[in-house]
Amino acid sequence: MTVSVNGCIAGPNGEPEWLHEWFFAPSPESQAIVEEQQRSIGAMVMGRRTYDQGASQDGFLDNPFPVEHFVVSHSTPEQVAKGDTVFHFVPDVAEAVRRAQVAAGEREVTIGGGAQIAQQCLAAGLVDEIRLAVRPMVINDGIQLFDATALRLENIGVISTPQATHLRFQILH
């Protein structure tokens, strides 16, 4: 996920605050990271709020991740988002992750959005690795990625680009 220096994934009302600029308008240094993500991700898990936000902005029309998306939601929207992305609406986060793992095969499952979904996955022990793109900005009163859950992490990689510092951590159980 992309975060501000102070750990926010969005502004106070869910606005992205230019966080994802590194991905959608990448510098040459960031382009390799974008391409690696596109090759390695085999399925996505996201929350309903992230889905609704993307659908309302036609954000799935030119989806850079043409993989199955598993939306944690207790209901299915009347009209599915525009575009070719396949969405599955699953009421339970653990079941969404399990189904995403099957769909991904040998590739990775990623949490594609929503602090609450990420926090639920972390609390349930469903995450092996955390990848953060830390943007050089501070968002006041924004939506925090991490809650009060304590995590022990091992640093397994750092790549610095002009647009973001990319951190990889293995979760120690």
Order of alpha helices (4+ residues) and beta strands (2+ residues): beta-beta-alpha-alpha-beta-alpha-beta-beta-alpha-beta-alpha-beta-beta-beta-beta
